[in-house]
């Protein structure tokens, strides 16, 4: 994770060499939502591009975050501004989850 922080802090901001099969990346879209749920201020669903979903936090309103597992992990670890994900939901909840202090 720290290597990814350094890599993305550069001007290019390009992601590193994580792959969707790396163990830590797979955990991001696992059944427990990588532990992000308790800190999420809104209902939160994590979705992989293949359609597999994990409910990280039940509740309403709901925001769905879609991306590769490694990008979901970046998001869940509190690096929302650097994660290459798509957010779906009403504007206010999307804004709240985008600036929330997430992480483990």
MODELLER restraints for C-alpha pairs under 7 A, 6 or more apart:
rsr = mdl.restraints
at = mdl.atoms
rsr.add(forms.Gaussian(group=physical.xy_distance, feature=features.Distance(at['CA:4:A'], at['CA:15:A']), mean=6.90, stdev=0.5))
rsr.add(forms.Gaussian(group=physical.xy_distance, feature=features.Distance(at['CA:4:A'], at['CA:16:A']), mean=6.27, stdev=0.5))
rsr.add(forms.Gaussian(group=physical.xy_distance, feature=features.Distance(at['CA:7:A'], at['CA:13:A']), mean=6.37, stdev=0.5))
rsr.add(forms.Gaussian(group=physical.xy_distance, feature=features.Distance(at['CA:7:A'], at['CA:14:A']), mean=6.84, stdev=0.5))
rsr.add(forms.Gaussian(group=physical.xy_distance, feature=features.Distance(at['CA:7:A'], at['CA:15:A']), mean=6.91, stdev=0.5))
rsr.add(forms.Gaussian(group=physical.xy_distance, feature=features.Distance(at['CA:7:A'], at['CA:16:A']), mean=6.83, stdev=0.5))
rsr.add(forms.Gaussian(group=physical.xy_distance, feature=features.Distance(at['CA:8:A'], at['CA:14:A']), mean=5.71, stdev=0.5))
rsr.add(forms.Gaussian(group=physical.xy_distance, feature=features.Distance(at['CA:8:A'], at['CA:15:A']), mean=6.32, stdev=0.5))
rsr.add(forms.Gaussian(group=physical.xy_distance, feature=features.Distance(at['CA:8:A'], at['CA:82:A']), mean=6.99, stdev=0.5))
rsr.add(forms.Gaussian(group=physical.xy_distance, feature=features.Distance(at['CA:18:A'], at['CA:70:A']), mean=6.48, stdev=0.5))
rsr.add(forms.Gaussian(group=physical.xy_distance, feature=features.Distance(at['CA:19:A'], at['CA:70:A']), mean=6.92, stdev=0.5))
rsr.add(forms.Gaussian(group=physical.xy_distance, feature=features.Distance(at['CA:20:A'], at['CA:26:A']), mean=6.45, stdev=0.5))
rsr.add(forms.Gaussian(group=physical.xy_distance, feature=features.Distance(at['CA:20:A'], at['CA:68:A']), mean=6.53, stdev=0.5))
rsr.add(forms.Gaussian(group=physical.xy_distance, feature=features.Distance(at['CA:20:A'], at['CA:69:A']), mean=5.61, stdev=0.5))
rsr.add(forms.Gaussian(group=physical.xy_distance, feature=features.Distance(at['CA:20:A'], at['CA:70:A']), mean=6.18, stdev=0.5))
rsr.add(forms.Gaussian(group=physical.xy_distance, feature=features.Distance(at['CA:25:A'], at['CA:69:A']), mean=5.02, stdev=0.5))
rsr.add(forms.Gaussian(group=physical.xy_distance, feature=features.Distance(at['CA:25:A'], at['CA:70:A']), mean=4.35, stdev=0.5))
rsr.add(forms.Gaussian(group=physical.xy_distance, feature=features.Distance(at['CA:25:A'], at['CA:73:A']), mean=5.96, stdev=0.5))
rsr.add(forms.Gaussian(group=physical.xy_distance, feature=features.Distance(at['CA:26:A'], at['CA:69:A']), mean=5.57, stdev=0.5))
rsr.add(forms.Gaussian(group=physical.xy_distance, feature=features.Distance(at['CA:27:A'], at['CA:34:A']), mean=5.99, stdev=0.5))
rsr.add(forms.Gaussian(group=physical.xy_distance, feature=features.Distance(at['CA:28:A'], at['CA:34:A']), mean=4.88, stdev=0.5))
rsr.add(forms.Gaussian(group=physical.xy_distance, feature=features.Distance(at['CA:28:A'], at['CA:69:A']), mean=5.75, stdev=0.5))
rsr.add(forms.Gaussian(group=physical.xy_distance, feature=features.Distance(at['CA:28:A'], at['CA:70:A']), mean=6.98, stdev=0.5))
rsr.add(forms.Gaussian(group=physical.xy_distance, feature=features.Distance(at['CA:28:A'], at['CA:72:A']), mean=5.64, stdev=0.5))
rsr.add(forms.Gaussian(group=physical.xy_distance, feature=features.Distance(at['CA:28:A'], at['CA:73:A']), mean=4.52, stdev=0.5))
rsr.add(forms.Gaussian(group=physical.xy_distance, feature=features.Distance(at['CA:29:A'], at['CA:46:A']), mean=6.14, stdev=0.5))
rsr.add(forms.Gaussian(group=physical.xy_distance, feature=features.Distance(at['CA:29:A'], at['CA:47:A']), mean=6.96, stdev=0.5))
rsr.add(forms.Gaussian(group=physical.xy_distance, feature=features.Distance(at['CA:29:A'], at['CA:54:A']), mean=6.04, stdev=0.5))
rsr.add(forms.Gaussian(group=physical.xy_distance, feature=features.Distance(at['CA:29:A'], at['CA:69:A']), mean=5.88, stdev=0.5))
rsr.add(forms.Gaussian(group=physical.xy_distance, feature=features.Distance(at['CA:29:A'], at['CA:72:A']), mean=6.71, stdev=0.5))
rsr.add(forms.Gaussian(group=physical.xy_distance, feature=features.Distance(at['CA:30:A'], at['CA:54:A']), mean=6.26, stdev=0.5))
rsr.add(forms.Gaussian(group=physical.xy_distance, feature=features.Distance(at['CA:31:A'], at['CA:54:A']), mean=5.25, stdev=0.5))
rsr.add(forms.Gaussian(group=physical.xy_distance, feature=features.Distance(at['CA:32:A'], at['CA:54:A']), mean=6.94, stdev=0.5))
rsr.add(forms.Gaussian(group=physical.xy_distance, feature=features.Distance(at['CA:32:A'], at['CA:56:A']), mean=5.95, stdev=0.5))
rsr.add(forms.Gaussian(group=physical.xy_distance, feature=features.Distance(at['CA:33:A'], at['CA:46:A']), mean=6.80, stdev=0.5))
rsr.add(forms.Gaussian(group=physical.xy_distance, feature=features.Distance(at['CA:33:A'], at['CA:54:A']), mean=5.80, stdev=0.5))
rsr.add(forms.Gaussian(group=physical.xy_distance, feature=features.Distance(at['CA:33:A'], at['CA:55:A']), mean=6.32, stdev=0.5))
rsr.add(forms.Gaussian(group=physical.xy_distance, feature=features.Distance(at['CA:33:A'], at['CA:56:A']), mean=4.19, stdev=0.5))
rsr.add(forms.Gaussian(group=physical.xy_distance, feature=features.Distance(at['CA:34:A'], at['CA:76:A']), mean=6.75, stdev=0.5))
rsr.add(forms.Gaussian(group=physical.xy_distance, feature=features.Distance(at['CA:35:A'], at['CA:104:A']), mean=6.35, stdev=0.5))
rsr.add(forms.Gaussian(group=physical.xy_distance, feature=features.Distance(at['CA:36:A'], at['CA:56:A']), mean=6.31, stdev=0.5))
rsr.add(forms.Gaussian(group=physical.xy_distance, feature=features.Distance(at['CA:36:A'], at['CA:76:A']), mean=5.53, stdev=0.5))
rsr.add(forms.Gaussian(group=physical.xy_distance, feature=features.Distance(at['CA:36:A'], at['CA:102:A']), mean=6.17, stdev=0.5))
rsr.add(forms.Gaussian(group=physical.xy_distance, feature=features.Distance(at['CA:36:A'], at['CA:103:A']), mean=6.06, stdev=0.5))
rsr.add(forms.Gaussian(group=physical.xy_distance, feature=features.Distance(at['CA:36:A'], at['CA:104:A']), mean=6.75, stdev=0.5))
rsr.add(forms.Gaussian(group=physical.xy_distance, feature=features.Distance(at['CA:37:A'], at['CA:56:A']), mean=4.57, stdev=0.5))
rsr.add(forms.Gaussian(group=physical.xy_distance, feature=features.Distance(at['CA:37:A'], at['CA:57:A']), mean=4.34, stdev=0.5))
rsr.add(forms.Gaussian(group=physical.xy_distance, feature=features.Distance(at['CA:38:A'], at['CA:57:A']), mean=6.82, stdev=0.5))
rsr.add(forms.Gaussian(group=physical.xy_distance, feature=features.Distance(at['CA:39:A'], at['CA:102:A']), mean=5.67, stdev=0.5))
rsr.add(forms.Gaussian(group=physical.xy_distance, feature=features.Distance(at['CA:40:A'], at['CA:57:A']), mean=6.96, stdev=0.5))
rsr.add(forms.Gaussian(group=physical.xy_distance, feature=features.Distance(at['CA:40:A'], at['CA:97:A']), mean=6.55, stdev=0.5))
rsr.add(forms.Gaussian(group=physical.xy_distance, feature=features.Distance(at['CA:40:A'], at['CA:100:A']), mean=6.87, stdev=0.5))
rsr.add(forms.Gaussian(group=physical.xy_distance, feature=features.Distance(at['CA:40:A'], at['CA:102:A']), mean=6.59, stdev=0.5))
rsr.add(forms.Gaussian(group=physical.xy_distance, feature=features.Distance(at['CA:41:A'], at['CA:96:A']), mean=6.81, stdev=0.5))
rsr.add(forms.Gaussian(group=physical.xy_distance, feature=features.Distance(at['CA:41:A'], at['CA:97:A']), mean=6.42, stdev=0.5))
rsr.add(forms.Gaussian(group=physical.xy_distance, feature=features.Distance(at['CA:42:A'], at['CA:59:A']), mean=6.36, stdev=0.5))
rsr.add(forms.Gaussian(group=physical.xy_distance, feature=features.Distance(at['CA:42:A'], at['CA:60:A']), mean=6.32, stdev=0.5))
rsr.add(forms.Gaussian(group=physical.xy_distance, feature=features.Distance(at['CA:42:A'], at['CA:61:A']), mean=5.96, stdev=0.5))
rsr.add(forms.Gaussian(group=physical.xy_distance, feature=features.Distance(at['CA:42:A'], at['CA:62:A']), mean=6.03, stdev=0.5))
rsr.add(forms.Gaussian(group=physical.xy_distance, feature=features.Distance(at['CA:42:A'], at['CA:93:A']), mean=6.42, stdev=0.5))
rsr.add(forms.Gaussian(group=physical.xy_distance, feature=features.Distance(at['CA:42:A'], at['CA:97:A']), mean=6.86, stdev=0.5))
rsr.add(forms.Gaussian(group=physical.xy_distance, feature=features.Distance(at['CA:43:A'], at['CA:57:A']), mean=5.02, stdev=0.5))
rsr.add(forms.Gaussian(group=physical.xy_distance, feature=features.Distance(at['CA:43:A'], at['CA:58:A']), mean=4.92, stdev=0.5))
rsr.add(forms.Gaussian(group=physical.xy_distance, feature=features.Distance(at['CA:43:A'], at['CA:59:A']), mean=4.21, stdev=0.5))
rsr.add(forms.Gaussian(group=physical.xy_distance, feature=features.Distance(at['CA:43:A'], at['CA:60:A']), mean=5.23, stdev=0.5))
rsr.add(forms.Gaussian(group=physical.xy_distance, feature=features.Distance(at['CA:43:A'], at['CA:61:A']), mean=5.72, stdev=0.5))
rsr.add(forms.Gaussian(group=physical.xy_distance, feature=features.Distance(at['CA:43:A'], at['CA:62:A']), mean=4.21, stdev=0.5))
rsr.add(forms.Gaussian(group=physical.xy_distance, feature=features.Distance(at['CA:43:A'], at['CA:63:A']), mean=6.14, stdev=0.5))
rsr.add(forms.Gaussian(group=physical.xy_distance, feature=features.Distance(at['CA:44:A'], at['CA:55:A']), mean=6.17, stdev=0.5))
rsr.add(forms.Gaussian(group=physical.xy_distance, feature=features.Distance(at['CA:44:A'], at['CA:56:A']), mean=5.37, stdev=0.5))
rsr.add(forms.Gaussian(group=physical.xy_distance, feature=features.Distance(at['CA:44:A'], at['CA:57:A']), mean=4.97, stdev=0.5))
rsr.add(forms.Gaussian(group=physical.xy_distance, feature=features.Distance(at['CA:44:A'], at['CA:58:A']), mean=6.64, stdev=0.5))
rsr.add(forms.Gaussian(group=physical.xy_distance, feature=features.Distance(at['CA:44:A'], at['CA:62:A']), mean=5.51, stdev=0.5))
rsr.add(forms.Gaussian(group=physical.xy_distance, feature=features.Distance(at['CA:44:A'], at['CA:63:A']), mean=5.10, stdev=0.5))
rsr.add(forms.Gaussian(group=physical.xy_distance, feature=features.Distance(at['CA:44:A'], at['CA:64:A']), mean=5.91, stdev=0.5))
rsr.add(forms.Gaussian(group=physical.xy_distance, feature=features.Distance(at['CA:45:A'], at['CA:53:A']), mean=6.71, stdev=0.5))
rsr.add(forms.Gaussian(group=physical.xy_distance, feature=features.Distance(at['CA:45:A'], at['CA:54:A']), mean=5.74, stdev=0.5))
rsr.add(forms.Gaussian(group=physical.xy_distance, feature=features.Distance(at['CA:45:A'], at['CA:55:A']), mean=4.52, stdev=0.5))
rsr.add(forms.Gaussian(group=physical.xy_distance, feature=features.Distance(at['CA:45:A'], at['CA:56:A']), mean=5.60, stdev=0.5))
rsr.add(forms.Gaussian(group=physical.xy_distance, feature=features.Distance(at['CA:45:A'], at['CA:63:A']), mean=6.31, stdev=0.5))
rsr.add(forms.Gaussian(group=physical.xy_distance, feature=features.Distance(at['CA:45:A'], at['CA:64:A']), mean=4.62, stdev=0.5))
rsr.add(forms.Gaussian(group=physical.xy_distance, feature=features.Distance(at['CA:45:A'], at['CA:65:A']), mean=6.16, stdev=0.5))
rsr.add(forms.Gaussian(group=physical.xy_distance, feature=features.Distance(at['CA:46:A'], at['CA:53:A']), mean=5.55, stdev=0.5))
rsr.add(forms.Gaussian(group=physical.xy_distance, feature=features.Distance(at['CA:46:A'], at['CA:54:A']), mean=5.19, stdev=0.5))
rsr.add(forms.Gaussian(group=physical.xy_distance, feature=features.Distance(at['CA:46:A'], at['CA:55:A']), mean=6.35, stdev=0.5))
rsr.add(forms.Gaussian(group=physical.xy_distance, feature=features.Distance(at['CA:46:A'], at['CA:56:A']), mean=6.70, stdev=0.5))
rsr.add(forms.Gaussian(group=physical.xy_distance, feature=features.Distance(at['CA:46:A'], at['CA:64:A']), mean=5.90, stdev=0.5))
rsr.add(forms.Gaussian(group=physical.xy_distance, feature=features.Distance(at['CA:46:A'], at['CA:65:A']), mean=4.97, stdev=0.5))
rsr.add(forms.Gaussian(group=physical.xy_distance, feature=features.Distance(at['CA:46:A'], at['CA:66:A']), mean=6.08, stdev=0.5))
rsr.add(forms.Gaussian(group=physical.xy_distance, feature=features.Distance(at['CA:47:A'], at['CA:53:A']), mean=4.31, stdev=0.5))
rsr.add(forms.Gaussian(group=physical.xy_distance, feature=features.Distance(at['CA:47:A'], at['CA:54:A']), mean=6.49, stdev=0.5))
rsr.add(forms.Gaussian(group=physical.xy_distance, feature=features.Distance(at['CA:47:A'], at['CA:64:A']), mean=6.92, stdev=0.5))
rsr.add(forms.Gaussian(group=physical.xy_distance, feature=features.Distance(at['CA:47:A'], at['CA:65:A']), mean=5.96, stdev=0.5))
rsr.add(forms.Gaussian(group=physical.xy_distance, feature=features.Distance(at['CA:47:A'], at['CA:66:A']), mean=4.60, stdev=0.5))
rsr.add(forms.Gaussian(group=physical.xy_distance, feature=features.Distance(at['CA:47:A'], at['CA:67:A']), mean=6.54, stdev=0.5))
rsr.add(forms.Gaussian(group=physical.xy_distance, feature=features.Distance(at['CA:48:A'], at['CA:66:A']), mean=5.66, stdev=0.5))
rsr.add(forms.Gaussian(group=physical.xy_distance, feature=features.Distance(at['CA:48:A'], at['CA:67:A']), mean=5.32, stdev=0.5))
rsr.add(forms.Gaussian(group=physical.xy_distance, feature=features.Distance(at['CA:48:A'], at['CA:68:A']), mean=5.62, stdev=0.5))
rsr.add(forms.Gaussian(group=physical.xy_distance, feature=features.Distance(at['CA:48:A'], at['CA:69:A']), mean=6.36, stdev=0.5))
rsr.add(forms.Gaussian(group=physical.xy_distance, feature=features.Distance(at['CA:49:A'], at['CA:66:A']), mean=6.60, stdev=0.5))
rsr.add(forms.Gaussian(group=physical.xy_distance, feature=features.Distance(at['CA:49:A'], at['CA:67:A']), mean=5.89, stdev=0.5))
rsr.add(forms.Gaussian(group=physical.xy_distance, feature=features.Distance(at['CA:49:A'], at['CA:68:A']), mean=6.30, stdev=0.5))
rsr.add(forms.Gaussian(group=physical.xy_distance, feature=features.Distance(at['CA:61:A'], at['CA:93:A']), mean=6.70, stdev=0.5))
rsr.add(forms.Gaussian(group=physical.xy_distance, feature=features.Distance(at['CA:62:A'], at['CA:89:A']), mean=6.41, stdev=0.5))
rsr.add(forms.Gaussian(group=physical.xy_distance, feature=features.Distance(at['CA:63:A'], at['CA:87:A']), mean=6.65, stdev=0.5))
rsr.add(forms.Gaussian(group=physical.xy_distance, feature=features.Distance(at['CA:63:A'], at['CA:88:A']), mean=5.57, stdev=0.5))
rsr.add(forms.Gaussian(group=physical.xy_distance, feature=features.Distance(at['CA:63:A'], at['CA:89:A']), mean=4.82, stdev=0.5))
rsr.add(forms.Gaussian(group=physical.xy_distance, feature=features.Distance(at['CA:63:A'], at['CA:93:A']), mean=6.66, stdev=0.5))
rsr.add(forms.Gaussian(group=physical.xy_distance, feature=features.Distance(at['CA:63:A'], at['CA:94:A']), mean=6.19, stdev=0.5))
rsr.add(forms.Gaussian(group=physical.xy_distance, feature=features.Distance(at['CA:64:A'], at['CA:87:A']), mean=5.75, stdev=0.5))
rsr.add(forms.Gaussian(group=physical.xy_distance, feature=features.Distance(at['CA:64:A'], at['CA:88:A']), mean=5.08, stdev=0.5))
rsr.add(forms.Gaussian(group=physical.xy_distance, feature=features.Distance(at['CA:64:A'], at['CA:89:A']), mean=6.64, stdev=0.5))
rsr.add(forms.Gaussian(group=physical.xy_distance, feature=features.Distance(at['CA:65:A'], at['CA:85:A']), mean=6.40, stdev=0.5))
rsr.add(forms.Gaussian(group=physical.xy_distance, feature=features.Distance(at['CA:65:A'], at['CA:86:A']), mean=5.70, stdev=0.5))
rsr.add(forms.Gaussian(group=physical.xy_distance, feature=features.Distance(at['CA:65:A'], at['CA:87:A']), mean=4.75, stdev=0.5))
rsr.add(forms.Gaussian(group=physical.xy_distance, feature=features.Distance(at['CA:65:A'], at['CA:88:A']), mean=6.53, stdev=0.5))
rsr.add(forms.Gaussian(group=physical.xy_distance, feature=features.Distance(at['CA:66:A'], at['CA:85:A']), mean=5.45, stdev=0.5))
rsr.add(forms.Gaussian(group=physical.xy_distance, feature=features.Distance(at['CA:66:A'], at['CA:86:A']), mean=5.14, stdev=0.5))
rsr.add(forms.Gaussian(group=physical.xy_distance, feature=features.Distance(at['CA:66:A'], at['CA:87:A']), mean=6.55, stdev=0.5))
rsr.add(forms.Gaussian(group=physical.xy_distance, feature=features.Distance(at['CA:67:A'], at['CA:84:A']), mean=6.80, stdev=0.5))
rsr.add(forms.Gaussian(group=physical.xy_distance, feature=features.Distance(at['CA:67:A'], at['CA:85:A']), mean=4.70, stdev=0.5))
rsr.add(forms.Gaussian(group=physical.xy_distance, feature=features.Distance(at['CA:67:A'], at['CA:86:A']), mean=6.59, stdev=0.5))
rsr.add(forms.Gaussian(group=physical.xy_distance, feature=features.Distance(at['CA:71:A'], at['CA:83:A']), mean=5.22, stdev=0.5))
rsr.add(forms.Gaussian(group=physical.xy_distance, feature=features.Distance(at['CA:71:A'], at['CA:84:A']), mean=5.79, stdev=0.5))
rsr.add(forms.Gaussian(group=physical.xy_distance, feature=features.Distance(at['CA:71:A'], at['CA:85:A']), mean=6.47, stdev=0.5))
rsr.add(forms.Gaussian(group=physical.xy_distance, feature=features.Distance(at['CA:74:A'], at['CA:80:A']), mean=6.74, stdev=0.5))
rsr.add(forms.Gaussian(group=physical.xy_distance, feature=features.Distance(at['CA:74:A'], at['CA:83:A']), mean=5.47, stdev=0.5))
rsr.add(forms.Gaussian(group=physical.xy_distance, feature=features.Distance(at['CA:75:A'], at['CA:83:A']), mean=5.41, stdev=0.5))
rsr.add(forms.Gaussian(group=physical.xy_distance, feature=features.Distance(at['CA:76:A'], at['CA:102:A']), mean=6.15, stdev=0.5))
rsr.add(forms.Gaussian(group=physical.xy_distance, feature=features.Distance(at['CA:76:A'], at['CA:103:A']), mean=5.70, stdev=0.5))
rsr.add(forms.Gaussian(group=physical.xy_distance, feature=features.Distance(at['CA:77:A'], at['CA:102:A']), mean=5.96, stdev=0.5))
rsr.add(forms.Gaussian(group=physical.xy_distance, feature=features.Distance(at['CA:77:A'], at['CA:103:A']), mean=3.91, stdev=0.5))
rsr.add(forms.Gaussian(group=physical.xy_distance, feature=features.Distance(at['CA:77:A'], at['CA:104:A']), mean=6.39, stdev=0.5))
rsr.add(forms.Gaussian(group=physical.xy_distance, feature=features.Distance(at['CA:78:A'], at['CA:101:A']), mean=6.05, stdev=0.5))
rsr.add(forms.Gaussian(group=physical.xy_distance, feature=features.Distance(at['CA:78:A'], at['CA:102:A']), mean=4.43, stdev=0.5))
rsr.add(forms.Gaussian(group=physical.xy_distance, feature=features.Distance(at['CA:78:A'], at['CA:103:A']), mean=4.86, stdev=0.5))
rsr.add(forms.Gaussian(group=physical.xy_distance, feature=features.Distance(at['CA:80:A'], at['CA:98:A']), mean=5.90, stdev=0.5))
rsr.add(forms.Gaussian(group=physical.xy_distance, feature=features.Distance(at['CA:87:A'], at['CA:94:A']), mean=6.71, stdev=0.5))
